[in-house]
Amino acid sequence: MKKLLAVVMSVVIAAAVMCPVLTASAAGDTDYTIVNPYETVDWDSWQYYKANLHTHSVASDGDETITDMVGLYYDAGYDILALTDHGVVSHGWNLPRKTNGVFNYFRKADPMSDEDYQRITTGSDRGGRGMTDITGGIEINMAVFSKTHVNGYFTEYGQGEWGIENDYRTAPAKVEEMGGYSVLNHVGDWVNSNRYPERSHWDVFITYFANIFKDYHTCLGMEIKNNTDNVTRADRALWDELLQVVIPTGRNIWAFADDDSEYRNEVGRSFEYFVLPENTEEAVKTGMINGTFFACSRYEKHIQAGVDDFEGNGNVPLVKNIIVDQQANTIELVLDESRDCSLIEWVADGKVISNDLKIDLNDFESKLGCYVRFKLQGEGGVTYSQPFELKYENRVDKDIPTRYWFFDTFAGEFFLSIYRTMPFTIMLFLIEKIGCKIFGSRF
């Protein structure tokens, strides 16, 4: 009996000693390196600046003159504006531009007067708070039916270019070649994921867009919000799919949100908030490259059944600080308490993993891939952060899906050349009816 008791006591003591070890192990002990896109921000001295980087006027298919459209954003309190008319490079609001006849309905696109330009850029009637003119702005692929539009910035490429049907790739390549930067616009319009949200998870689209971002680092990101979010409602899902395969290639994908405005009632729907040391064109350019901005919108449309769409009225939530503790493996948000925030979501691999202000990565090790990002929602709308890459030992990365061998053959190249010129409706039919039958539901 004494021997039996001794054995039992030994087991109990061993279990007691091991319990703390097991408890610590359950919480996770991975050491993460958190790549913070906002690392350069001095939260004590830098300021927020509201921007719209996708704007139209009578120089293409907008309804407002250049002076009136710029004035609408100025009066609405914006700090940064890029005119991006279809096939028309903007060298400055007050400089002449060459338009493209039928694409602006043969209307005159008179530049802003030098007097108004000086007033707005200096903010002489707004307490010295001027609005920065982002030059070299243009929406490329101006005449395609498939809406594969790409915004160029700080570039000369695209003036008068009709574009190629079903082609998002050529424009970023040309813009990079000429030393500019680009953003993919409203990809859900082409994917048609507004109607068929499952397409945001198809390999054919993940492969296509992932290779654009991998090959052209000056293609900075994609619109995850456009106007009222109707056509982009499934683009956050595609963004998450792309992040999982593109971040392992050595780069990130920034989220943009813009009005794509043509009419005065479209001003103020979706926008960026940049965090900058000063409001200059060079500072904005640096912020676009580094990702020191947030994608915001008054609108949030959903793809899940039974989830109501949302429209805000007021100020979107913002943070006053983002505290990254590399030793503790934590990211903590300090909210701007003057703005309502009723919901916080931390997202990894497209799934919400936490709703807290502070996230301890070691508490979610089984749910983490190569990034986390956060979303804030309040009475004024929604705010999306840029992704924080997570580097750690034994990270299991996803590869970009392999392109089907057929497309690397002469017959495949011939098919693609025909495909790029065919009407949009026929292209959708081929993807929906033929592609899925041959290659499966993820195509």
Buried (B, 14 or more C-beta within 10 A) or exposed (E): EEEEEEEEEEEEEEEEEEEEEEEEEEEBEBEBEBBBBBEBBEEEEBEBBBBBBBBBBBBBBBBBBBBBBBBBBBEEEBBBBBBBBBBBBBBBBBBEBEBBEEBBEEBEBEBBEEEBBEBBBEBEEBEEBBBBBBBBBBBBBBBBEBBBBBBBBBBBBBBBBEBBBBBBBBBBBBBBEBEBBBBBBBBBBBBBBBEBBEBBBBBBBBBBBBBBBBEBBBBBBBBBBBBBBBBBBBBBBBBBBBBBBBBBBEBBBBBBBBBBBBEEEBBBBBBBBBBBBEBEBEBBBBBBEBBBBBBBBBBBBBBEEEEEEBEBEEBBBBBBEBEBEEEEBBBBBEBBEEBBBEEBBBBBBBEEBBEEBBBBBBBBBEBBBBBBBBBBBBBBBBBBBBBBBBEBEEEEEBEBBEBBEEEEEEEBEEBEEEBBEBEBEEBBEEBBEEBBEEBEEBB
